[in-house]
Amino acid sequence: MKSRHLKTLIAAALTMALWGMATPALATQTHGQPEGLYVHQIAHLFFIISMGILEFWLRQRNLVREPGWKYIQLAAVLLILWNLNAMAVHFLDEQIHWLQVNRTEQWHLHIALQDGGRALPWVYYILKLDHLLCVPAMICLYLGLKSLLKQTEAEKEPANLS
């Protein structure tokens, strides 16, 4: 029992030490100009089209009546919104250069519009919170796949009994 407690304590201490040494990771990554950005934006567009086709296909086949497929449909819609969000942030960060983002402290940024406006910095800040779309999308995808797996296993069970 002591060995298990000691291992847990060591793992927690190591995790805290690594967490303390970590450098900030920005949610939206920048890309080399101009080719990297163009290819990345096209990839977002391709992902949007793919998720749109998936959502259309799920509706056409009436699969959204089942809970698993309904979660997957919701994941597709959230991923479309996430990609639109990411494209907007890339556009603001790397293409129009209207905003100035300066780090004032380790966890503080100052976002200002070059012309002194007030709305766009707030929009930019909200758009940078893209994890509020991506994380729920991943959870919905997980729940959908888990539900489909349970359904498949339940359908297989009676066949295994005979």
N, C-alpha and C positions, 0 to 999 in steps of 0.2 A: 504494500500500500504506500509506503514511504517513497519507493522508487517511482511509482506512478505520479505521486504528488510532486516530486522533484523534477521529473520530466516535464510536467505541465508548467511548473514555475520557470524552468529554463526556456521552454518554448515561448512563454509569455514575455520573458525578459528579452529574448532575442528579437521577437516581433516588435516590441517597443523600441529597442535600439535601432533596428532597421527603419522603423517608421520615423524616428527622430532624425536619422541621417538622410532621409529622402528629400529630393528637391521637388519643388512644385511642378506638377504636370498640368499643362493647360489642356482644357477639354477639346478645343478646336485647334488642330495642328496646322501650321502654315507650310507652304510648299515652294519649291524653287520656281523662279519666274522665267519665262511665262509658261513654258510647256507643262511643268508639273501641275500648275494650277488648272490649266485647261483640261488636261487629262483627268484630273481629280473631279472637276465639275461635271465633265461628261460621264464619269463613273456614277456620280450622284444621280444624274438624270437617268442613266440606264437602270439604276436601282429603283428609282421612282416608277419607271415604266414597268419593270418586272413585278413590283408589288401591286401595281394597278391591274396588271394582267391576272395575277393570282387572285386578287379580290374579285375581279369580274368573273373569273373561272369558278370560284367558290359559289357565287350567286347563281350563275347559269346552271350549275349542277345541283342546286338546292342543298348543298352540303352545310350551309350555315344554320340549319335547324338542329344540328348535333353540337353539343357543348364544345368538343375538342376543336372542330372546324370553326366555330364561332370565335374562340380564343385566337386561333390562327388568323382569322379575318381581322380581328381587332389589332393583332400584332402588325399585319400588313399596313393597315391604315396609319398606325402610330409610326411605322418606319417611313411611310411616305411623308408624314409631317416632319419627322426628324431630318430626312434628307433635304426637304425644302428649307428647314431651319439652318442646316449646315451650309447649304449653298448661299443663303443670305449672309451668314457670318463670314464665309470665305470672300464674298463680294465686298462686304464692308471692310474686312481686314486687309485684303490683298489687292483689290482692284480700284476702288475709288479713293481711298486714302483721305476720307473726310474726318476721320476720328484720330485723336491722339491718345494712346493708352500708355500711361507711365506708371511704373511700380513705385509707390511711395514707401511701402514697408513690405515685409515678408508676405503678409496676407492681404495687403491693401493695394488697390489700383486706382488711379485717377483717370477717368474717361472724359474727354472733352471734345466737343465739335470745334473744328478750326474756326468757324465763323461765329462761335459763341452760342449756338442754339442749345435748347434744353431737352427736346423730345428724343432725338436720335441716340444720344448716349444711353438713355433709359431703355430704348428699344434694343440697342446693341447688348446691353447688360442682360436683358431678359432672354435674348436669342442665345447668348453664351451659356445659358443653363440648359443645354441640349440634353443633358442626362435625364431631365424630367420627362422627356419623350422616349429616349432610347431604353432606359431601364425598365419602364412599364412594358415596352414592346417586347423585350427579352423575356420578361416574366410571363406575359401572355403567350408567347411562343412556347415557352417551357410547359405552361399549364395545358396548352392545346395538345402538344405532343404527348404529354403524360396521360391526358384523358384518352387520346387515340390508342395509346399502348394498352391502357387498362381495358378499353373496349375490345381490342383485338385479342387480348389474353382471355377475356370473359367469353368471347365467341369460340375460342379454341378449346376451352375446358371441357364442354360436353363431348366433343369429338375424342378427347383423350381418355374418357371414362369407358368407352365401349371397346 
